[in-house]
Each structure stands twice: as structure tokens, then as C-alpha cells.
Amino acid sequence: MNYDETIDYLFTFLPMFQRIGAAAYKSDLGNTIALMEALDNPQHKFKAIHVAGTNGKGSTSHLLASLLREKGLKVGLHTSPHLKDFRERIRVNGIMVEKEWVVDFVEKNKALIEKIQPSFFETAVAMAFKYFEEQEVDIAIIEVGMGGRLDSTNVLSPLLSVITNIGIDHTMFLGNTLSEIGGEKAGIIKKNTPIIIGQTQEETANVFISKAREMNSPIYFADQIYSVRNTRHLDSKLILDIYRNDDLIYKDLVSVLSGDYQTNNILTVISAINVLGELGYKFSEQEIRQGFLNLQQNAPLMGRWQTLSENPLTICDTGHNEDGLNYIIKQISQTPHNNLHFVLGMVNDKEIDKVLQLLPKKADYYLCKADIPRGLEVEILAEKAKEAGLNYTVYPSVKDALKAAQKNAKEGDLVFVGGSTFTVAEVV
């Protein structure tokens, strides 16, 4: 098989949650453990940082990878889902795994895969861990796929665990309340392993404290130690001052991730690198500043408040659940514009009514369906949009919707693309 045939095989033979939803979900670690044992347990052969959370875990993972690269380390990065190319999930020093390696891995392990019948995600995790072992990375940043306790990545014994925040998402698997979901995410807390919590939330703080105590693990709430002040934007960058308690520690820190919601992730990363310093990974101020500034060279990241064009101003963001969209809507309101043209496509297992009620009424909506089986049929989205009182037009594809939005946008207008990672994936 060549690379395209190999990826087609993985997509068609293995159930993939991002494409088909619940049918792909595996509710235990049995398949992952079997894969790891057959591959000689690569997860135990490199150092790792494990990152979970409802929102922000992708940005946090990329930022950590970038900062560690500035130290001159060989850094693995596993994230999901991918936007354009499967290989985005597996990178070393910002470079995607080679196509030939993916083909070779699948050919070598095809019989094993067909015997165990893992999900697409389980296979991708096994592939990433084996690649990081073979590449002899100094450290790998491993982003959780969903939840934590039963996530395929949770066979790691990391140096450090991170939970960014907890929001309502994937309720059919993780629970209906923040404390239930927090309990699933807390499953990544390991014995005697420091845990960073990005945001203190009343419903989940005691869940994490209790689990950390049970595991004898030091716990740090980033937002109780660090704060951001004096944020401003310049040349599509976010500039901010970071305080530890009331002491200014980084003045005019520049982040190329310019969404205001990134302040939470930045504090989480600052807290994480402070703990890493105690574990032998000391960062100079220059390494920290360069890590935030050189993200796109060190660990390229797409789809986070990303400007697609200046005329008309067109921005996309992958935020898709209630918490994520709340941040995005606030950012839209703070972005100068006359009229808003919102290209919207969603997936069929989200709380659609709740999300649509959040969206601004004063906007023109261009409804579409991302080209995946899990995409919400545009006719259903239109019915829901009508109930929510939104002004909309229906389009046959994401690209058609974007083309129409940009054509209709006048000088000073804003075009925004979002609602789903997969909607954004078709335009970046």
C-alpha cells in the first residue's frame, strides 16, 4: 500500500469517533493495553507530559512543546483530531511523522490490528507511542483524546499531568455534570506525579483535590498562583503581563495565539514549566519568551482564532462546545466590525439547541455540513436555527458557504467560520 491507501485502510477498517461518533467509542483500555504489549510497551520508554481538559488542551500541548523545543530538546507531540493530514497527530520537533513510516507501521502490524480490532484513535495512539520510542525523544507531550480515565493515552506514567478546564461536552460518555466529567478527567492523575489544574471551578476543585490526595500527588491550581493583566493586541499577537501572586514576573509577554481565551492556557503553561523546573527542566526567561513567540515554527497549530484573509476579514476557530463558543462570541464582540457573517457547521452529537441560543442574533448565518458522516445534516441545523431566531441561508458545502459569506461581506464586515473542528478543517 502507498500512503493514501494506508490512510484509506485505517479510515475504512477502523471505527473513527471523529467521523461516525459513538459507535467508535471503546469504554475500556483493553485494546490499547493489548496493542502496547504487542509493541513491547513503547509508552514506558520515553518521558511524557499528559494533557487533558474540555477546552484548551490542544493549545496548551502545542505551547508546552514549543517551550521545550526552545531548550534544545527533542520533543514529541501527539494531538487529535487532525485538520488536514493524519500525520498532524504525530510530530517530532514540529515535523510530521514520515509517510513511509506510517505505511511501514501499518504493513508490519496489519495482522495485529485486524486481530485486536482497535478503534482508529487507539491505533493512532499506539503508532505515536512507537514512533516516539524509535525517535528517542527527550520528552513527549501527549494530549488526551476524550475524558481521561478510559482514554487510550492513559497507559502513560508521565512526569507531569495537566487538566486545563472542565466544561459540558461528550455527556453520553463522560457524564452530565461538571463533577462527573471532572471525575473522568481526574483519571489521568497518577501516583506521586504533580498535577496542574488550569482553572479553578467550584464543581470540580474538590474532585481533583480528593484524587490528588488519594494518589499522593502535589496539586497546583494555575489561576490561584498566576494572573494575567494588561492584555492588548498588536499585529495579530496577544501581549500581556504575567503576575505570580502580586509580583510581575513577565512584562510584555508576546503570544502568537491571539485569542483572549488563550490567557487561561498561557497561565496553565507558565504553571507547568515552573513545576518542570523542579523536575530538572529549568527554563530561562529567554526560552519562555521565545517559546510563546515561535510556536508556529516549533509546533505549528491551525484553527485557533486564525486569520484566513484580511479583505474581507475572515477568522476561524475550532471551539465548538458551550464553553468554547462563549469565549469565541466574546472575542467576536471585541473585534471591530460592522456586520457579522457566520459560517456555521456542527456535528450531530452536540447540545445543538444550547449552543445556538448562545449565538448573536444580529448576524447573517451561512449554514453548512462538514463532509464527514458525523456532520449535522444542514436541514436539521436550519430547523434548529429557525427555532433559535437566527437569520440564515443554507449551503451545500462549507466552501460554498464561505464563498457566499465573503462575497456578501462589505468593507468593515467580519466573516467567521466555526461550530466544529471539521467545519474549520475544510477552510484552513
C-alpha atoms as one frame of an Amber mdcrd trajectory, in Angstrom:
protein
   0.000   0.000   0.000   1.080   3.574  -0.567   0.357   6.316   1.991  -3.089
   7.281   0.648  -4.134   3.633   0.503  -2.863   3.096   4.041  -4.885   6.037
   5.402  -7.964   4.849   3.492  -7.494   1.440   5.094  -7.315   2.980   8.586
 -10.362   5.152   7.923 -12.493   2.347   6.495 -11.416  -0.650   8.585 -11.218
   1.093  11.969 -14.147   2.882  13.655 -13.283   6.578  13.951 -15.112   8.711
  16.526 -14.449  11.974  14.695 -16.246  10.618  11.641 -19.005   8.332  12.972
 -19.375   9.269  16.644 -20.464   6.959  19.461 -20.116   3.703  17.520 -16.334
   4.159  17.553 -16.032   4.679  21.309 -14.331   1.938  23.356 -15.209   2.038
  27.064 -12.104   0.324  28.429  -8.349   0.179  27.900  -8.243  -3.482  26.853
  -7.452  -2.868  23.185  -4.816  -0.254  23.978  -3.100  -2.474  26.531  -3.091
  -5.385  24.063  -1.593  -3.155  21.352   1.053  -1.778  23.693   2.088  -5.227
  24.897   2.393  -6.468  21.307   4.573  -3.427  20.519   6.785  -4.048  23.593
   5.207  -1.247  25.660   6.675   1.839  23.975   4.753   4.120  26.380   7.269
   3.281  29.118  10.303   4.207  27.023  10.032   7.979  26.854   9.282  10.769
  29.310   5.928  12.463  28.889   3.578  15.236  29.941  -0.100  14.211  29.820
  -2.656  16.931  28.994  -6.437  16.601  29.456  -9.336  19.070  29.595 -12.522
  20.075  27.816 -11.104  23.166  26.118  -7.557  24.418  25.645  -5.710  21.117
  25.798  -4.571  21.373  22.167  -3.223  24.922  22.560  -1.622  24.020  25.894
   0.038  20.937  24.407   1.456  22.886  21.462   2.729  25.682  23.712   4.457
  23.206  26.029   6.063  21.522  23.021   7.271  24.901  21.737   8.814  25.909
  25.059  10.580  22.566  25.428  11.924  22.923  21.875  13.469  26.251  22.878
  15.528  24.296  25.404  17.013  22.315  22.520  15.178  19.125  23.473  13.866
  16.546  21.025  10.119  16.832  21.601   7.324  14.509  20.549   3.779  15.863
  20.234   0.618  13.790  19.975  -2.658  15.645  19.394  -6.082  14.968  17.909
  -8.085  15.312  15.790  -6.141  16.292  12.708  -7.410  19.019  10.393  -5.846
  18.151   7.040  -3.407  15.257   7.295  -3.411  12.285   9.675   0.289  12.921
  10.318  -0.528  16.138  12.198  -1.270  13.847  15.166   2.318  12.626  15.437
   5.181  15.138  15.315   8.767  15.328  16.489  10.293  18.808  16.733   7.271
  20.141  14.861   7.799  17.834  11.868   5.098  15.317  10.988   5.866  11.602
  11.001   7.082  10.419   7.592   4.514   8.912   5.234   6.791   5.927   4.691
   6.921   5.239   8.432   3.103   5.219   8.673   2.874   2.798   5.737   5.553
   0.571   7.238   3.915   0.534  10.682   0.536  -0.483   9.266   2.027  -3.160
   6.993   4.038  -4.630   9.877   1.088  -4.612  12.261  -1.868  -5.251   9.936
  -2.453  -8.751  11.299  -2.293  -7.417  14.864  -4.721  -4.604  14.074  -7.183
  -6.983  12.428  -6.928  -9.415  15.340  -7.498  -6.818  18.103  -9.812  -4.578
  16.020  -8.990  -1.358  17.874 -10.586   1.973  17.117  -8.875   4.462  14.823
  -7.823   6.510  17.855  -6.404   3.514  19.705  -4.330   2.646  16.654  -3.134
   6.228  16.215  -2.040   6.377  19.873  -0.123   3.103  19.541   1.515   4.443
  16.389   2.501   7.707  18.096   3.994   5.973  21.114   6.003   3.558  18.963
   7.287   6.429  16.821   8.352   8.453  19.862  10.188   5.409  21.222  12.008
   4.836  17.931  12.845   8.539  17.598  14.267   8.507  21.134  12.536  11.763
  22.040  13.703  13.532  25.184  10.104  14.199  26.161   6.660  13.908  24.557
   3.538  15.980  25.075   0.528  13.677  24.910  -2.928  15.197  24.501  -5.863
  13.150  25.767  -8.484  12.367  23.125 -11.616  12.389  25.279 -12.113  12.204
  29.029  -9.059  10.760  30.712  -9.691   7.688  32.850 -10.560   5.445  29.902
  -8.729   7.353  27.186  -6.225   5.309  25.193  -3.426   7.682  26.158  -3.951
   6.832  29.839  -1.423   3.994  29.808   1.334   6.535  30.382   3.359   7.117
  33.525   4.083  10.808  32.942   6.417  13.259  34.663   3.567  15.735  34.933
  -0.190  15.751  34.320  -2.222  18.786  33.257  -6.001  19.344  33.223  -6.879
  22.634  31.528 -10.543  23.046  32.465 -13.872  21.234  32.632 -16.929  22.019
  30.524 -20.039  20.191  29.408 -19.079  18.048  26.416 -19.350  14.382  25.358
 -22.040  13.881  28.001 -23.066  10.473  26.651 -19.646   9.154  27.652 -18.364
  11.364  30.466 -21.432  12.333  32.500 -23.961  15.138  32.651 -22.447  17.328
  35.372 -19.127  19.112  35.712 -18.224  16.990  38.737 -18.921  13.747  36.842
 -16.884  14.921  33.861 -14.168  16.134  36.220 -14.045  12.679  37.759 -13.317
  11.169  34.335 -10.610  13.753  33.603  -9.105  13.173  37.076  -8.368   9.645
  35.918  -5.062  10.888  34.467  -3.763  11.816  37.935  -1.060   9.279  38.726
   0.675   8.299  41.976   3.351  10.738  43.183   3.026  12.750  39.951   2.403
  16.524  40.041  -0.919  17.678  38.572  -1.614  21.180  37.220  -5.243  22.349
  37.089  -5.665  25.266  34.693  -8.899  26.770  36.026 -10.400  26.600  39.488
 -14.063  25.634  39.205 -16.315  25.216  42.219 -17.897  21.997  40.945 -14.616
  20.223  40.204 -11.910  21.585  42.538 -12.661  19.105  45.336 -12.840  16.238
  42.823  -9.255  16.970  41.781  -8.027  17.643  45.318  -9.511  14.354  46.540
  -7.967  12.365  43.680  -4.585  14.047  44.129  -4.657  13.253  47.848  -5.541
   9.632  47.096  -2.576   9.427  44.697  -0.211  11.345  46.994   0.309  13.803
  44.135   1.107  17.510  44.567  -1.651  19.627  43.006  -1.382  23.191  41.693
  -4.227  25.435  40.544  -2.589  27.706  37.962  -5.104  30.546  38.290  -4.624
  30.668  42.083  -0.886  31.273  41.658  -0.632  33.282  38.429  -2.703  36.025
  36.823  -2.763  37.998  33.586  -3.074  41.771  33.485  -2.902  44.495  30.873
  -3.713  42.385  27.810  -3.646  44.053  24.387  -3.351  43.116  20.723  -0.707
  44.163  18.212  -0.088  42.749  14.722  -2.275  39.647  15.316  -0.411  38.877
  18.538  -1.529  38.903  22.173   0.658  40.918  24.556   0.229  40.542  28.297
   1.811  40.893  31.715   2.088  37.801  33.927   1.996  38.073  37.706   2.807
  35.460  40.331   0.607  36.475  43.235   1.215  40.260  43.110   4.706  40.144
  41.641   5.216  40.981  37.962   7.311  38.142  36.522   6.957  38.623  32.731
   6.212  42.052  31.303   5.019  42.306  27.691   4.991  38.565  27.048   4.072
  38.060  23.376   1.900  35.142  22.256   1.188  34.378  18.608  -2.018  32.671
  19.772  -4.029  35.869  19.853  -7.439  34.800  21.160  -8.181  36.401  24.521
  -9.288  32.978  25.772  -5.650  31.869  25.406  -4.816  33.676  28.656  -6.110
  30.637  30.572  -3.845  28.328  28.579  -0.853  30.641  28.980  -1.210  30.605
  32.776  -1.532  26.824  32.709   1.694  26.566  30.704   3.528  29.022  32.993
   2.483  26.905  35.982   3.557  23.710  34.223   7.032  24.985  33.354   7.522
  26.142  36.941   6.849  22.582  38.125   9.035  21.194  35.320  11.823  23.383
  36.689  11.577  21.472  39.965  11.839  18.225  37.964  15.114  19.263  36.336
  13.816  21.216  33.308  14.839  24.764  34.214  13.697  27.463  31.781  15.427
  30.774  31.230  13.265  33.829  30.634  14.505  33.957  27.036  13.444  30.329
  26.426   9.999  31.117  27.810   9.547  34.244  25.715  10.837  32.560  22.554
   8.639  29.533  23.192   5.480  31.632  23.113   6.692  33.702  20.166   7.999
  30.847  17.991   5.042  28.484  18.373   4.331  28.200  14.653   7.931  27.248
  13.899   8.317  24.853  16.845   4.865  23.232  16.967   2.575  24.525  14.187
  -1.061  24.987  15.244  -4.007  25.841  12.993  -7.578  26.869  13.642  -7.221
  28.865  16.862  -8.551  32.373  16.179  -6.745  32.106  12.853  -6.988  34.886
  10.280  -7.755  33.397   6.857  -7.888  36.685   4.955  -7.773  40.422   5.612
 -10.197  41.563   2.911 -12.788  40.721   3.911 -11.511  39.997   7.433 -12.113
  36.254   7.795 -11.336  34.385  11.007 -11.882  30.765  12.032 -11.773  28.917
  15.333 -12.321  25.275  16.236 -14.130  25.995  19.529 -17.361  24.025  19.374
 -18.893  23.326  22.797 -20.756  25.685  25.096 -17.684  26.918  26.973 -15.558
  27.240  23.848 -18.208  29.187  21.957 -18.789  31.527  24.887 -15.141  32.582
  24.630 -15.382  32.929  20.856 -18.544  35.032  20.951 -16.886  37.357  23.444
 -13.847  37.628  21.141 -16.082  38.358  18.148 -17.818  41.135  20.095 -14.422
  42.683  20.878 -13.280  42.530  17.244 -14.227  45.768  15.448 -16.710  45.090
  12.635 -19.905  46.396  11.092 -21.821  43.235  10.175 -21.090  39.638  11.126
 -21.255  36.827   8.552 -21.096  33.493  10.426 -20.350  30.278   8.511 -21.721
  27.555  10.784 -21.487  23.779  10.628 -21.869  21.408  13.580 -21.665  17.714
  14.456 -24.691  15.639  15.348 -23.811  14.692  18.943 -23.533  18.160  20.473
 -26.147  20.016  22.521 -27.227  21.956  19.449 -30.093  23.936  20.975 -27.944
  25.216  23.842 -25.147  26.267  21.509 -27.450  28.047  19.064 -29.048  30.026
  21.884 -25.607  31.452  22.680 -25.014  32.838  19.189 -25.588  36.536  18.466
 -28.943  37.261  16.818 -27.521  40.240  14.951 -25.676  38.267  12.271 -26.174
  36.503   8.962 -25.662  32.737   9.245 -24.409  30.574   6.380 -25.382  27.037
   7.352 -23.496  24.029   6.013 -22.433  20.455   6.799 -18.827  19.344   7.129
 -18.035  16.465   4.805 -17.994  13.690   7.434 -20.703  11.182   8.444 -20.875
  12.717  11.928 -21.678  16.155  10.496 -25.105  17.521  11.383 -27.395  17.499
   8.351 -27.867  21.072   7.246 -31.666  20.667   7.113 -31.719  19.799  10.823
 -29.358  22.671  11.606 -31.682  25.001   9.687 -34.714  23.866  11.731 -32.808
  24.475  14.950 -31.530  27.849  13.718 -35.096  28.898  12.916 -36.219  27.942
  16.431 -33.312  29.976  17.840 -34.393  33.041  15.848 -31.306  33.212  13.647
 -31.248  34.759  10.181 -29.795  32.079   7.904 -29.273  30.689   4.427 -28.447
  27.046   3.652 -25.468  25.989   1.503 -24.452  22.589   0.097 -20.881  22.690
   1.434 -18.583  24.569   3.797 -16.650  26.074   0.901 -19.842  27.276  -0.796
 -20.958  28.871   2.464 -17.623  30.632   2.932 -17.581  31.841  -0.674 -21.051
  33.351  -0.259 -20.182  34.951   3.083 -17.058  36.588   1.682 -18.924  37.753
  -1.403 -21.660  39.358   0.726 -19.274  40.953   3.202 -18.809  44.681   2.731
 -15.905  46.811   3.879 -15.613  46.687   7.662 -17.553  43.412   7.972 -16.310
  40.252   9.704 -16.619  36.705   8.351 -16.285  33.975  10.953 -16.079  30.207
  10.351 -16.781  27.794  13.197 -19.103  25.473  15.095 -16.978  22.368  14.591
 -13.360  21.342  14.166 -14.363  19.685  10.909 -16.002  22.809   9.509 -12.772
  24.701  10.146 -10.695  21.850   8.678 -12.242  22.484   5.256 -11.124  26.123
   5.094  -7.668  26.329   6.723
